[in-house]
Amino acid sequence: MKSLKQVGTVLHLSKSSGNLILKVEGDVKIGDNILNARGKKIGTVFDLFGPILGPFISVKPRIEAPERLRGEALFLGKKKR
């Protein structure tokens, strides 16, 4: 399998939206697919926020029990068209 580009590590699950919050370690855009280390789609980038030099992203999860991903590295998938 082709190597995946790491996006960041899950910090927590937002109580208000239910989205996963990650500190960004690469270049991502709203609508990008986010995968786990096995290549399974976890969700899509919903929002980018915070300081320009150290932004965060909000990922709308598409899986059950996303809170289990806390501390897990997530990766960039193919862009949604």
C-alpha positions as a Markdown table, in Angstrom:
| # | Residue | x | y | z |
|---|---|---|---|---|
| 1 | Met | 0.0 | 0.0 | 0.0 |
| 2 | Lys | 1.2 | 3.5 | -0.8 |
| 3 | Ser | 2.5 | 5.4 | 2.3 |
| 4 | Leu | 0.0 | 7.8 | 3.8 |
| 5 | Lys | 0.7 | 11.4 | 4.7 |
| 6 | Gln | 0.0 | 12.1 | 8.4 |
| 7 | Val | -2.4 | 14.9 | 9.1 |
| 8 | Gly | -2.2 | 15.0 | 12.9 |
| 9 | Thr | -3.1 | 13.2 | 16.1 |
| 10 | Val | -6.6 | 13.3 | 17.6 |
| 11 | Leu | -6.6 | 15.6 | 20.6 |
| 12 | His | -10.3 | 15.2 | 21.7 |
| 13 | Leu | -13.9 | 14.9 | 20.6 |
| 14 | Ser | -15.8 | 18.2 | 20.6 |
| 15 | Lys | -18.7 | 18.1 | 23.1 |
| 16 | Ser | -20.7 | 20.6 | 21.1 |
| 17 | Ser | -20.4 | 19.2 | 17.5 |
| 18 | Gly | -19.1 | 15.6 | 18.0 |
| 19 | Asn | -16.2 | 16.4 | 15.6 |
| 20 | Leu | -12.7 | 15.1 | 16.1 |
| 21 | Ile | -10.2 | 17.9 | 16.9 |
| 22 | Leu | -6.6 | 17.5 | 15.6 |
| 23 | Lys | -3.5 | 19.8 | 15.6 |
| 24 | Val | -2.5 | 20.0 | 11.9 |
| 25 | Glu | 0.9 | 18.6 | 10.8 |
| 26 | Gly | 0.5 | 19.2 | 7.1 |
| 27 | Asp | -1.5 | 20.9 | 4.3 |
| 28 | Val | -5.2 | 20.0 | 4.4 |
| 29 | Lys | -8.3 | 21.6 | 3.0 |
| 30 | Ile | -12.0 | 21.5 | 3.9 |
| 31 | Gly | -13.6 | 18.4 | 2.3 |
| 32 | Asp | -10.4 | 16.3 | 2.4 |
| 33 | Asn | -10.9 | 12.7 | 3.4 |
| 34 | Ile | -9.2 | 11.5 | 6.6 |
| 35 | Leu | -8.1 | 7.9 | 7.1 |
| 36 | Asn | -6.7 | 5.8 | 9.9 |
| 37 | Ala | -3.4 | 3.9 | 9.6 |
| 38 | Arg | -5.1 | 1.0 | 7.9 |
| 39 | Gly | -6.6 | 3.3 | 5.2 |
| 40 | Lys | -10.2 | 3.2 | 6.5 |
| 41 | Lys | -12.1 | 6.4 | 6.0 |
| 42 | Ile | -12.7 | 8.1 | 9.4 |
| 43 | Gly | -14.4 | 11.2 | 8.1 |
| 44 | Thr | -13.9 | 14.5 | 6.3 |
| 45 | Val | -12.3 | 17.8 | 7.2 |
| 46 | Phe | -15.1 | 20.1 | 8.3 |
| 47 | Asp | -13.3 | 23.2 | 9.5 |
| 48 | Leu | -9.8 | 24.8 | 9.9 |
| 49 | Phe | -9.3 | 27.1 | 12.8 |
| 50 | Gly | -6.8 | 28.7 | 15.2 |
| 51 | Pro | -3.5 | 30.4 | 14.5 |
| 52 | Ile | -1.9 | 30.4 | 11.1 |
| 53 | Leu | 1.3 | 28.9 | 12.3 |
| 54 | Gly | -0.3 | 26.2 | 14.4 |
| 55 | Pro | -3.8 | 25.5 | 13.1 |
| 56 | Phe | -6.3 | 22.9 | 14.2 |
| 57 | Ile | -8.9 | 20.9 | 12.1 |
| 58 | Ser | -12.3 | 19.6 | 12.9 |
| 59 | Val | -13.1 | 16.3 | 11.3 |
| 60 | Lys | -16.7 | 15.2 | 10.9 |
| 61 | Pro | -16.5 | 11.5 | 11.8 |
| 62 | Arg | -18.2 | 8.8 | 9.7 |
| 63 | Ile | -17.6 | 5.9 | 12.2 |
| 64 | Glu | -19.2 | 4.7 | 15.4 |
| 65 | Ala | -17.6 | 5.6 | 18.7 |
| 66 | Pro | -15.1 | 8.2 | 17.4 |
| 67 | Glu | -14.0 | 9.0 | 21.0 |
| 68 | Arg | -11.9 | 5.8 | 20.8 |
| 69 | Leu | -9.5 | 7.6 | 18.4 |
| 70 | Arg | -8.1 | 9.9 | 21.0 |
| 71 | Gly | -4.3 | 9.9 | 20.7 |
| 72 | Glu | -4.4 | 8.1 | 17.3 |
| 73 | Ala | -2.6 | 9.5 | 14.3 |
| 74 | Leu | -4.8 | 10.1 | 11.2 |
| 75 | Phe | -3.8 | 10.5 | 7.6 |
| 76 | Leu | -4.8 | 12.3 | 4.4 |
| 77 | Gly | -6.9 | 10.4 | 1.9 |
| 78 | Lys | -7.8 | 11.2 | -1.7 |
| 79 | Lys | -9.5 | 14.5 | -2.2 |
| 80 | Lys | -13.3 | 14.5 | -2.3 |
| 81 | Arg | -14.6 | 15.7 | -5.7 |
